[in-house]
Amino acid sequence: MKNISKIIFCAGLLMLMSCSQISLDKDFLGDRPESSGADITKMFSSASEADKVLNEAYRNLPYGIPTSLDNKLGGNILESLTDLCQSFRDNISDGPMKLYYNGSLSASTVNTSAAYCFTSETDWTSIRYAWLFIENVSNVPDYSEEEKSRRIAEAKTIIALSYFDMLRYIGGVPWLDHAVDVNETMNFPRSTFAETVDNIVALLDEAIPALRWKEDAINEGRMTKAGAMGLKFKVLQWAASPTFNSEVPWHESADEYTCYGNFDAARWSKALAAAQDFFTELSNRGEYSLIQAEEQTHQGRRLAYRKAYYDRGGSEVLISIRHGYGPETHNIFVNQRHYTGPTLNYVDMFPWADGSDFPEDFNWTSPSRQPFFEYTDGQMVPTRDPRLYENVACPGESYCDGTTAPVYMNHSSYKDGSGFLIMKYVLQQNSDRSGKPVHWSYLRLAELMLDYAEVINEAGNGPDQTAYGLINDVRARVGLSAIPAGLDKTQFREIVLREKALELGFEQSRWFDLVRHDRQNDFTKTLYGLRSKGNDLTRPTAFTFEKVELSRRYWQDNWDTKWYLSPVPQDEINKKYGMTQNPGW
C-alpha cells in the first residue's frame, strides 16, 4: 500500500508544518502564526493557538469568485458554464474556453482550469484541519467547556460544507472521519452517493445543538446554528432533486456513487422537514430577515439588494466565507471584468420595474420603449428590475470608475463580447468598494426562501400559499409585483428557477440548479448577445440595438449528461486506493 502522502490528499491536505500558512481576516480570524513550524503540543497550548488551526480550516472553504487562493476555471466564474454568462478570455488558462466550450475536458486534461479538480481543491485542507482541531481541542487549557463544544461544532460544519462541495461536483467520495496521519496506509474506498449525503447530514445534526443561532459582532463570520440548519436543508434538497432521485439514471453509466438509482418521495419530504425546521427556528428566534430598502426608490431597492450579498454581517447572510479583508481581495475578478459577459438570455429574464415579464418577442431592431433606461428630465431612469442593474452593466449605466459602462460599440473603451459586463462584486464605482471588508456570501436567507418554495412545490402537489408568499417577499424587496396565482407544479418550478437566477446571479447558484434539475435544454440552447450604439460617445441618452448569436459551444451539438459531474483525474484512479471514475469520463 502506498503512503498517504502519495495520493490525492497530498494536494489538499497540508502537513502539520503548513500551519505557518494560516491567514484569514484580521477581524476575527487572528494573525498569522510563526513560520518556524509548530508541533501538536504548541498548536493546542492555548485558545489563541488552537484558533489558528481552526482558522486554517475556515480559510480553505470554497470561494465563489477568483482570488489568489481560489483561482479555479483559470480565474473565471462558474456561471460562464451556464446560460447566464459567456467567457471571451481566449488565453491558455481560461477554463470555459479551453476545456468546456470546445469539449476538450477529460480525465487526462482536468486541471486547475476546470470547475473542479479533485486533486487540487482546498476542500481536503479544510477537512484535515477541522479533524485535527476536533481531535486535539481537549488539550487546550483556556477554552471553557462551552467554547470547546461550540468550536467542535464549527469544525464539523466546516467538514460538512467541504464534503457538500465535493458531493455537488463529484458525487460520493472517500470519507475521512479523522485527521489522516502522514504514515497512514492508503485505503480510502469511495463512499456511495447515499452514504455521503447521510454522513454530511449526521455531522450537521451533531453540530447544530452546540452552535449559536447568530454570532455576535466580534465572532461574526463563524459557523452558526442558522447556517448549519440552512446547509442541512441544501444538502437534502440536492439529494432529493430529479437528477439524483429518479428511476431513470441521469447517465447510462450512473451508479451508486453518483445517484440513488431510484425515486423516493420521502427524500423530498426530508428536505421539506429540514426547511420547516429552519423557518420555525427563524420565527421563534428572529435576528435574520431580508434587508429592506431605506427608501422606496429604484436606487434604494438596489442598495438594499447589494447589502444583502455584498456587505458582511447584517440580517441576511447565513454563511460567510472570507479569503481576505480589504476590497483588494477581489482585484483579480475586477481587473478581468472586460473578458466575461452576461448573455442577453440572462438579461431578458429580468422583468420590467413593475414586475411584469419582459416580452420574449421583444423587438430589438425597433423597440417600442427603451429596454434599460428612459431619458427623462435630464436623467437616465431605469425601466427594469433593480437586480438587473446590480448584476449586469447595461447600456447607459455608470460602471466601476464612475464613467459610462463601455458596453456600446461606439464607446472609446469598448471590447467585443456579449454587449454586457458583470456588475455584481465589481460595483458601479470604486468608491462603492472603498474601505469595505469583503466576503463571499455562501448562503443567505433569500436563497433559502426560494429553495423552501421549491421544495414545498416538489414535495406536494404544487405550490401553496406559503410557497407563493416566499417568492413574493423576495420580489417585494426590490419593488416587484406578486407572481401570478393558480400555477401548476411545472409552472411554479419554472418561476422558482428563474427567480433564483435573478436574485442569485453570479453567486454560484445557476450551475447547480441546472445540474440537479437535469436541465439539458438550458445547456444546449443558443446564446445571444446585444450590439448597442449610443447617440453620444461619452454620455448617450438613447441606443439602437442588434441581437446577435454568440459563439456556439460544443455542448449545443454534442451534449452528454456526463458534464453534470466533474471527471476524476485518471492518475488518481490508477493509484487504486478506492476512487472510481465518474460516468462518461
C-alpha positions as CSV (number, residue, x, y, z in Angstrom):
1,M,0.0,0.0,0.0
2,K,1.3,3.4,-0.9
3,N,1.8,6.1,1.7
4,I,-1.0,8.7,2.1
5,S,1.5,11.4,1.1
6,K,1.5,10.0,-2.4
7,I,-2.2,10.1,-3.1
8,I,-4.8,12.8,-3.8
9,F,-4.9,14.2,-0.3
10,C,-1.3,15.5,-0.7
11,A,-2.6,18.2,-3.0
12,G,-5.2,19.4,-0.5
13,L,-4.3,18.0,2.9
14,L,-1.3,20.1,4.1
15,M,1.2,18.6,6.6
16,L,1.3,19.9,10.1
17,M,4.1,22.4,9.4
18,S,1.8,24.1,6.9
19,C,0.0,25.8,9.8
20,S,2.5,28.5,9.1
21,Q,0.3,29.4,6.2
22,I,-2.7,30.2,8.3
23,S,-4.1,33.6,7.4
24,L,-7.5,35.0,7.1
25,D,-9.1,38.1,8.4
26,K,-7.6,40.4,11.0
27,D,-11.1,41.0,12.4
28,F,-11.9,37.6,13.9
29,L,-9.6,35.0,12.4
30,G,-6.4,36.3,14.0
31,D,-2.9,36.9,13.0
32,R,-0.5,34.7,11.1
33,P,1.3,32.2,13.4
34,E,5.0,31.8,13.5
35,S,6.5,30.4,10.3
36,S,9.0,28.2,12.2
37,G,6.7,25.2,12.2
38,A,4.7,24.3,15.3
39,D,4.1,20.8,16.7
40,I,0.8,19.5,18.0
41,T,1.6,20.5,21.6
42,K,2.3,24.1,20.6
43,M,-0.7,24.3,18.3
44,F,-3.1,23.4,21.2
45,S,-1.2,25.0,24.0
46,S,-3.8,27.9,24.2
47,A,-7.0,29.1,22.8
48,S,-5.3,31.6,20.6
49,E,-3.0,28.9,19.1
50,A,-5.8,26.4,18.7
51,D,-8.0,29.0,16.9
52,K,-5.2,29.3,14.3
53,V,-5.7,25.7,13.4
54,L,-9.5,26.1,13.1
55,N,-9.0,29.3,11.2
56,E,-7.0,27.4,8.5
57,A,-10.0,25.2,8.0
58,Y,-12.1,28.3,7.6
59,R,-9.6,29.9,5.2
60,N,-9.7,27.0,2.7
61,L,-13.5,26.9,2.3
62,P,-14.7,27.4,-1.3
63,Y,-14.9,31.0,-2.6
64,G,-17.2,32.0,-5.4
65,I,-15.1,34.5,-7.3
66,P,-11.4,34.3,-8.3
67,T,-8.9,35.2,-5.6
68,S,-5.2,34.3,-5.2
69,L,-6.3,31.4,-3.0
70,D,-9.1,30.1,-5.2
71,N,-8.5,30.6,-8.9
72,K,-10.5,27.7,-10.4
73,L,-11.6,27.9,-14.0
74,G,-8.3,29.8,-14.6
75,G,-9.8,32.9,-12.9
76,N,-13.2,32.7,-14.4
77,I,-16.6,32.2,-12.7
78,L,-18.9,29.1,-12.6
79,E,-21.8,31.0,-14.3
80,S,-19.6,31.1,-17.5
81,L,-20.6,27.4,-17.9
82,T,-24.3,28.2,-17.9
83,D,-26.7,30.2,-20.0
84,L,-26.2,33.3,-17.8
85,C,-22.7,34.2,-19.0
86,Q,-20.0,33.8,-21.7
87,S,-16.2,34.0,-21.4
88,F,-14.2,35.8,-24.0
89,R,-10.8,35.3,-22.5
90,D,-9.1,33.3,-25.1
91,N,-5.9,32.6,-23.0
92,I,-4.4,29.2,-22.2
93,S,-5.7,29.1,-18.6
94,D,-9.3,30.1,-19.3
95,G,-11.3,27.1,-18.2
96,P,-14.6,27.8,-20.0
97,M,-13.0,28.4,-23.4
98,K,-10.2,25.8,-23.2
99,L,-12.0,22.9,-21.6
100,Y,-15.8,23.3,-21.8
101,Y,-16.8,25.4,-24.9
102,N,-14.6,23.2,-27.1
103,G,-15.4,19.9,-25.3
104,S,-11.8,19.1,-24.5
105,L,-12.2,18.4,-20.8
106,S,-11.3,14.8,-20.0
107,A,-9.9,12.6,-17.2
108,S,-6.5,13.2,-18.6
109,T,-6.8,17.0,-19.1
110,V,-8.7,18.0,-16.0
111,N,-6.6,20.6,-14.1
112,T,-7.0,23.8,-12.0
113,S,-8.6,25.5,-15.0
114,A,-11.6,23.1,-14.6
115,A,-14.6,23.9,-12.5
116,Y,-13.4,21.3,-10.1
117,C,-10.2,19.3,-10.0
118,F,-10.4,16.6,-7.4
119,T,-6.6,16.7,-6.7
120,S,-6.2,20.4,-6.5
121,E,-9.1,21.8,-4.4
122,T,-8.7,23.0,-0.8
123,D,-11.7,21.0,0.5
124,W,-9.4,18.4,1.8
125,T,-7.3,21.0,3.5
126,S,-10.4,22.3,5.4
127,I,-11.4,18.7,6.3
128,R,-7.9,17.8,7.6
129,Y,-7.5,20.9,9.8
130,A,-11.0,20.6,11.1
131,W,-10.5,17.0,12.2
132,L,-7.1,17.9,13.6
133,F,-8.8,20.5,15.7
134,I,-11.6,18.2,16.9
135,E,-9.1,15.5,17.9
136,N,-6.9,17.8,19.9
137,V,-9.1,20.6,21.3
138,S,-9.5,18.8,24.6
139,N,-5.9,19.7,25.4
140,V,-6.5,23.4,25.2
141,P,-6.3,24.7,28.8
142,D,-8.1,28.0,28.5
143,Y,-11.2,27.1,26.5
144,S,-14.3,26.8,28.6
145,E,-16.3,23.6,28.1
146,E,-18.9,25.6,26.2
147,E,-16.3,27.1,23.9
148,K,-14.8,23.6,23.2
149,S,-18.2,22.3,22.3
150,R,-19.0,25.3,20.1
151,R,-15.7,25.2,18.3
152,I,-16.0,21.5,17.7
153,A,-19.5,22.2,16.2
154,E,-17.9,24.8,13.9
155,A,-15.3,22.3,12.8
156,K,-18.0,19.7,12.0
157,T,-19.9,22.3,10.0
158,I,-16.8,23.1,8.0
159,I,-16.3,19.4,7.3
160,A,-19.9,19.1,6.2
161,L,-19.7,22.2,3.9
162,S,-16.4,20.9,2.3
163,Y,-18.0,17.5,1.6
164,F,-21.1,19.1,0.2
165,D,-18.8,21.0,-2.2
166,M,-17.4,17.6,-3.4
167,L,-20.8,16.0,-3.5
168,R,-22.1,18.6,-5.9
169,Y,-19.1,18.4,-8.2
170,I,-18.0,14.7,-7.9
171,G,-20.8,12.7,-6.1
172,G,-19.8,10.2,-3.5
173,V,-16.1,10.5,-2.3
174,P,-13.8,8.8,0.2
175,W,-15.0,9.7,3.6
176,L,-12.4,10.8,6.2
177,D,-13.5,10.6,9.8
178,H,-10.2,11.7,11.3
179,A,-7.1,13.7,10.6
180,V,-5.1,11.5,8.3
181,D,-1.5,10.8,9.5
182,V,1.3,11.1,7.0
183,N,2.3,7.4,7.7
184,E,-1.2,6.0,7.3
185,T,-1.6,3.3,4.7
186,M,-3.7,4.2,1.7
187,N,-7.1,2.6,1.9
188,F,-9.8,5.1,1.2
189,P,-12.7,3.4,-0.6
190,R,-15.2,5.7,-2.3
191,S,-18.5,6.2,-0.4
192,T,-21.7,5.9,-2.2
193,F,-23.9,8.9,-3.0
194,A,-26.3,7.9,-0.3
195,E,-23.6,7.4,2.3
196,T,-22.0,10.7,1.5
197,V,-25.3,12.5,2.0
198,D,-26.1,10.7,5.2
199,N,-22.6,11.4,6.6
200,I,-22.9,15.1,5.9
201,V,-26.3,15.3,7.5
202,A,-25.1,13.3,10.5
203,L,-22.3,15.8,11.1
204,L,-24.6,18.7,10.9
205,D,-27.1,17.1,13.3
206,E,-24.2,16.7,15.7
207,A,-23.1,20.3,15.3
208,I,-26.4,22.2,15.3
209,P,-27.3,21.9,19.0
210,A,-23.9,23.4,20.1
211,L,-23.8,26.4,17.8
212,R,-25.1,29.8,18.5
213,W,-28.1,30.8,16.3
214,K,-26.4,34.0,15.3
215,E,-22.9,35.2,16.3
216,D,-22.1,38.5,18.0
217,A,-20.2,41.2,16.2
218,I,-16.8,40.0,17.4
219,N,-17.3,36.5,16.2
220,E,-19.4,37.3,13.1
221,G,-18.3,35.1,10.2
222,R,-18.1,31.9,12.3
223,M,-20.4,29.0,11.6
224,T,-23.8,29.4,13.3
225,K,-26.8,27.2,14.0
226,A,-28.8,29.1,11.4
227,G,-26.0,28.5,8.8
228,A,-25.7,24.8,9.7
229,M,-29.5,24.3,9.6
230,G,-29.6,26.1,6.2
231,L,-26.8,23.9,4.9
232,K,-28.5,20.7,6.0
233,F,-31.6,21.8,4.1
234,K,-29.4,22.5,1.0
235,V,-27.8,19.0,1.2
236,L,-31.2,17.3,1.4
237,Q,-32.6,19.4,-1.4
238,W,-29.7,18.4,-3.6
239,A,-30.2,14.7,-2.7
240,A,-34.0,14.9,-3.5
241,S,-33.6,16.7,-6.8
242,P,-34.6,14.9,-10.0
243,T,-31.1,14.2,-11.4
244,F,-30.1,12.0,-8.4
245,N,-33.5,10.9,-7.2
246,S,-35.0,9.2,-10.2
247,E,-35.9,5.7,-11.6
248,V,-34.2,6.9,-14.8
249,P,-30.4,7.2,-14.4
250,W,-29.1,10.6,-15.3
251,H,-26.4,8.9,-17.4
252,E,-26.2,5.4,-18.8
253,S,-23.2,4.7,-16.6
254,A,-24.6,6.3,-13.5
255,D,-24.0,4.1,-10.4
256,E,-24.4,4.1,-6.6
257,Y,-21.6,6.6,-6.3
258,T,-23.3,9.3,-8.3
259,C,-27.1,8.9,-7.6
260,Y,-29.6,6.8,-5.6
261,G,-30.7,4.7,-8.5
262,N,-34.4,5.0,-7.7
263,F,-37.0,7.6,-6.9
264,D,-38.2,8.0,-3.3
265,A,-40.7,10.8,-2.5
266,A,-39.5,10.6,1.1
267,R,-36.4,12.4,0.1
268,W,-38.4,15.5,-0.8
269,S,-40.2,15.1,2.5
270,K,-36.9,15.1,4.4
271,A,-35.8,18.3,2.6
272,L,-39.2,19.9,3.4
273,A,-38.8,18.9,7.0
274,A,-35.4,20.5,7.2
275,A,-36.7,23.7,5.7
276,Q,-39.6,23.8,8.1
277,D,-37.2,23.3,11.0
278,F,-35.1,26.2,9.9
279,F,-38.0,28.6,9.3
280,T,-39.7,27.5,12.6
281,E,-36.5,28.4,14.4
282,L,-36.3,31.6,12.5
283,S,-39.8,32.5,13.5
284,N,-39.0,31.8,17.2
285,R,-35.6,33.4,17.3
286,G,-35.7,36.2,14.7
287,E,-32.4,38.1,14.1
288,Y,-32.4,37.2,10.4
289,S,-34.6,38.9,7.8
290,L,-34.4,40.3,4.3
291,I,-32.6,43.6,4.2
292,Q,-35.2,46.2,3.1
293,A,-34.8,49.5,1.2
294,E,-34.4,52.6,3.3
295,E,-36.4,54.5,0.7
296,Q,-38.8,53.0,-1.8
297,T,-37.0,54.1,-4.9
298,H,-35.1,52.2,-7.6
299,Q,-31.7,53.1,-6.1
300,G,-32.9,52.4,-2.5
301,R,-34.1,48.9,-3.5
302,R,-30.9,48.3,-5.5
303,L,-28.7,49.3,-2.5
304,A,-30.8,47.0,-0.2
305,Y,-30.2,44.1,-2.5
306,R,-26.5,45.0,-2.7
307,K,-26.2,45.0,1.1
308,A,-27.8,41.5,1.1
309,Y,-25.0,39.9,-0.8
310,Y,-22.0,42.3,-0.6
311,D,-21.9,43.5,3.0
312,R,-20.6,41.5,5.9
313,G,-22.9,40.9,8.9
314,G,-26.4,42.3,8.6
315,S,-29.5,40.2,8.9
316,E,-29.4,38.1,5.7
317,V,-26.0,36.2,5.4
318,L,-26.1,32.8,7.0
319,I,-22.7,31.5,5.9
320,S,-19.9,34.0,5.1
321,I,-16.6,32.9,3.7
322,R,-13.5,35.1,3.9
323,H,-10.3,34.9,1.8
324,G,-9.1,38.3,2.8
325,Y,-10.2,41.5,4.4
326,G,-9.9,44.6,2.1
327,P,-11.5,45.1,-1.3
328,E,-8.2,44.3,-3.0
329,T,-9.0,40.7,-2.4
330,H,-11.4,40.9,-5.3
331,N,-8.9,42.6,-7.6
332,I,-8.4,39.6,-9.9
333,F,-12.1,39.5,-10.6
334,V,-12.5,43.2,-11.0
335,N,-9.4,43.5,-13.3
336,Q,-10.7,40.8,-15.6
337,R,-14.1,42.3,-15.9
338,H,-13.8,43.0,-19.7
339,Y,-13.4,39.4,-20.6
340,T,-16.6,37.8,-19.3
341,G,-20.1,39.0,-20.3
342,P,-23.6,38.2,-19.2
343,T,-25.8,36.9,-22.0
344,L,-28.9,38.5,-23.5
345,N,-30.7,35.3,-22.5
346,Y,-30.0,36.2,-18.8
347,V,-30.8,39.9,-19.3
348,D,-34.2,39.0,-20.8
349,M,-35.2,37.1,-17.7
350,F,-35.5,40.3,-15.7
351,P,-38.9,41.8,-15.6
352,W,-40.0,45.4,-16.0
353,A,-39.7,47.6,-12.9
354,D,-43.4,46.9,-12.1
355,G,-42.8,43.1,-12.1
356,S,-44.5,42.3,-15.4
357,D,-42.5,40.0,-17.6
358,F,-40.1,41.3,-20.2
359,P,-41.6,40.1,-23.5
360,E,-39.9,37.0,-25.1
361,D,-40.6,38.5,-28.6
362,F,-39.2,42.0,-27.8
363,N,-38.3,43.8,-31.0
364,W,-34.7,44.9,-30.5
365,T,-34.5,46.4,-34.0
366,S,-37.4,48.7,-33.4
367,P,-38.2,48.7,-29.7
368,S,-41.4,50.2,-28.5
369,R,-39.6,51.6,-25.5
370,Q,-36.1,51.7,-24.3
371,P,-35.3,48.4,-22.6
372,F,-32.9,49.6,-19.9
373,F,-33.2,53.4,-19.3
374,E,-35.6,56.1,-20.4
375,Y,-34.1,59.6,-20.6
376,T,-36.5,61.8,-18.6
377,D,-36.0,65.3,-17.2
378,G,-32.2,65.1,-17.8
379,Q,-31.8,61.8,-16.1
380,M,-31.5,58.1,-17.2
381,V,-34.4,56.4,-15.4
382,P,-34.1,52.6,-15.1
383,T,-37.0,50.6,-16.5
384,R,-36.3,47.1,-15.2
385,D,-36.0,45.1,-12.0
386,P,-33.4,46.8,-9.8
387,R,-31.5,43.5,-9.6
388,L,-30.7,43.6,-13.3
389,Y,-28.5,46.7,-12.8
390,E,-26.7,45.3,-9.8
391,N,-25.9,42.1,-11.7
392,V,-25.3,43.4,-15.2
393,A,-23.7,46.6,-16.5
394,C,-26.3,47.6,-19.2
395,P,-26.0,50.3,-21.9
396,G,-26.4,53.7,-20.3
397,E,-25.2,52.6,-16.8
398,S,-22.3,54.0,-14.9
399,Y,-19.6,51.5,-14.1
400,C,-16.7,50.9,-11.8
401,D,-14.8,54.2,-12.3
402,G,-17.9,56.2,-12.5
403,T,-17.9,56.6,-16.3
404,T,-20.4,55.2,-18.6
405,A,-20.1,51.4,-19.0
406,P,-18.1,50.5,-22.1
407,V,-20.7,48.1,-23.5
408,Y,-21.9,50.0,-26.5
409,M,-19.9,49.8,-29.7
410,N,-19.1,53.5,-30.2
411,H,-17.6,53.8,-26.6
412,S,-13.9,54.6,-26.8
413,S,-13.1,51.6,-24.5
414,Y,-15.5,49.1,-26.0
415,K,-14.3,45.5,-26.2
416,D,-16.2,42.9,-28.3
417,G,-18.1,40.5,-26.2
418,S,-21.7,39.9,-25.2
419,G,-22.6,43.6,-25.1
420,F,-22.8,43.5,-21.3
421,L,-20.4,43.3,-18.4
422,I,-20.8,41.8,-14.9
423,M,-21.7,44.4,-12.3
424,K,-22.0,42.1,-9.2
425,Y,-19.0,42.4,-6.9
426,V,-17.5,44.9,-9.3
427,L,-20.0,47.6,-8.4
428,Q,-20.8,51.0,-10.0
429,Q,-17.8,53.0,-8.7
430,N,-14.6,52.3,-7.0
431,S,-15.8,54.3,-4.0
432,D,-18.6,51.7,-3.5
433,R,-15.8,49.2,-2.6
434,S,-13.5,51.6,-0.8
435,G,-12.7,50.5,2.7
436,K,-15.3,47.8,2.8
437,P,-14.1,44.4,4.0
438,V,-15.2,41.7,1.5
439,H,-16.5,38.2,1.8
440,W,-18.3,35.5,-0.2
441,S,-22.0,35.2,0.8
442,Y,-22.1,31.4,0.5
443,L,-25.6,31.2,1.9
444,R,-28.1,33.9,2.5
445,L,-31.7,34.0,3.6
446,A,-33.2,34.9,0.2
447,E,-31.8,31.7,-1.3
448,L,-33.3,29.6,1.4
449,M,-36.7,31.3,0.9
450,L,-36.7,30.5,-2.8
451,D,-35.5,26.9,-2.1
452,Y,-38.2,26.4,0.5
453,A,-40.8,27.5,-2.0
454,E,-39.3,25.0,-4.5
455,V,-39.4,22.1,-2.0
456,I,-43.0,22.9,-1.0
457,N,-43.9,22.6,-4.6
458,E,-42.0,19.4,-5.3
459,A,-42.9,17.6,-2.1
460,G,-46.6,18.1,-2.6
461,N,-48.9,18.6,-5.5
462,G,-47.9,22.1,-6.3
463,P,-47.4,25.4,-4.5
464,D,-49.4,26.5,-1.5
465,Q,-49.8,30.0,-0.1
466,T,-46.6,29.7,1.9
467,A,-44.7,29.0,-1.3
468,Y,-46.2,32.0,-3.1
469,G,-45.5,34.2,-0.1
470,L,-41.8,33.2,0.0
471,I,-41.3,34.2,-3.6
472,N,-43.4,37.3,-3.4
473,D,-41.5,38.5,-0.3
474,V,-38.2,38.2,-2.2
475,R,-39.6,40.1,-5.2
476,A,-41.3,42.8,-3.0
477,R,-37.8,43.7,-1.6
478,V,-37.0,45.2,-5.0
479,G,-40.5,46.6,-5.7
480,L,-41.8,43.9,-8.0
481,S,-45.5,42.8,-8.1
482,A,-46.5,39.3,-7.0
483,I,-46.3,36.3,-9.3
484,P,-49.5,35.0,-10.9
485,A,-51.7,32.8,-8.8
486,G,-53.1,29.4,-9.9
487,L,-49.8,28.0,-11.2
488,D,-49.4,24.2,-11.6
489,K,-46.4,22.3,-10.3
490,T,-44.4,22.7,-13.6
491,Q,-45.2,26.4,-14.0
492,F,-44.2,27.2,-10.4
493,R,-40.9,25.3,-10.8
494,E,-40.1,27.5,-13.8
495,I,-40.9,30.6,-11.8
496,V,-38.7,29.5,-8.9
497,L,-35.7,28.7,-11.1
498,R,-36.0,32.0,-12.9
499,E,-36.3,33.9,-9.6
500,K,-33.2,32.2,-8.3
501,A,-31.3,33.3,-11.4
502,L,-32.4,36.9,-10.9
503,E,-31.8,37.0,-7.1
504,L,-28.6,34.9,-7.1
505,G,-26.9,35.9,-10.3
506,F,-23.2,35.2,-10.2
507,E,-23.5,33.7,-6.7
508,Q,-22.8,30.1,-8.0
509,S,-26.4,29.1,-7.9
510,R,-27.4,28.6,-11.6
511,W,-24.9,25.8,-12.5
512,F,-26.1,23.6,-9.6
513,D,-29.8,24.3,-10.3
514,L,-29.4,23.3,-13.9
515,V,-27.5,20.1,-12.9
516,R,-29.8,18.9,-10.2
517,H,-32.9,19.6,-12.3
518,D,-31.5,17.8,-15.4
519,R,-32.0,21.0,-17.5
520,Q,-30.4,19.7,-20.7
521,N,-32.2,22.3,-22.8
522,D,-30.6,25.1,-20.9
523,F,-27.1,23.7,-21.6
524,T,-27.8,23.3,-25.3
525,K,-29.8,26.4,-26.2
526,T,-28.5,29.2,-28.4
527,L,-27.0,32.0,-26.5
528,Y,-27.3,35.7,-27.6
529,G,-25.6,39.0,-27.0
530,L,-26.5,42.5,-27.9
531,R,-24.8,45.1,-30.1
532,S,-25.6,48.6,-28.9
533,K,-24.8,52.0,-30.3
534,G,-25.3,55.2,-28.3
535,N,-26.4,58.6,-29.6
536,D,-23.3,60.1,-27.9
537,L,-19.8,58.8,-27.4
538,T,-19.4,59.5,-23.7
539,R,-22.9,60.1,-22.2
540,P,-25.6,58.6,-24.5
541,T,-29.2,59.1,-23.7
542,A,-30.6,56.6,-26.2
543,F,-29.4,53.5,-28.0
544,T,-30.1,51.3,-31.1
545,F,-29.7,47.6,-30.7
546,E,-29.0,44.4,-32.7
547,K,-29.5,41.0,-31.2
548,V,-26.6,38.7,-32.2
549,E,-25.8,35.0,-31.7
550,L,-22.8,34.3,-29.6
551,S,-20.2,31.7,-30.5
552,R,-21.6,28.2,-30.3
553,R,-20.4,25.9,-27.6
554,Y,-19.5,22.2,-28.2
555,W,-22.5,21.3,-26.0
556,Q,-25.0,22.6,-28.4
557,D,-24.4,19.8,-30.9
558,N,-22.6,17.2,-28.7
559,W,-24.4,17.3,-25.4
560,D,-23.7,14.5,-22.9
561,T,-25.0,14.4,-19.3
562,K,-21.6,13.3,-18.1
563,W,-20.9,17.1,-17.8
564,Y,-23.1,17.2,-14.7
565,L,-20.2,15.8,-12.6
566,S,-16.5,16.5,-13.0
567,P,-14.1,13.9,-14.2
568,V,-11.7,12.4,-11.6
569,P,-8.1,12.7,-12.9
570,Q,-7.1,9.3,-14.3
571,D,-3.9,9.4,-12.3
572,E,-6.0,9.1,-9.2
573,I,-7.9,6.2,-10.4
574,N,-4.7,4.4,-11.3
575,K,-3.4,4.7,-7.7
576,K,-6.1,2.2,-6.7
577,Y,-6.8,3.5,-3.2
578,G,-10.5,3.3,-3.7
579,M,-11.6,6.1,-6.0
580,T,-13.5,5.4,-9.2
581,Q,-14.3,7.4,-12.3
582,N,-17.4,9.3,-12.9
583,P,-20.0,8.4,-15.5
584,G,-19.0,9.1,-19.1
585,W,-15.4,10.1,-18.4
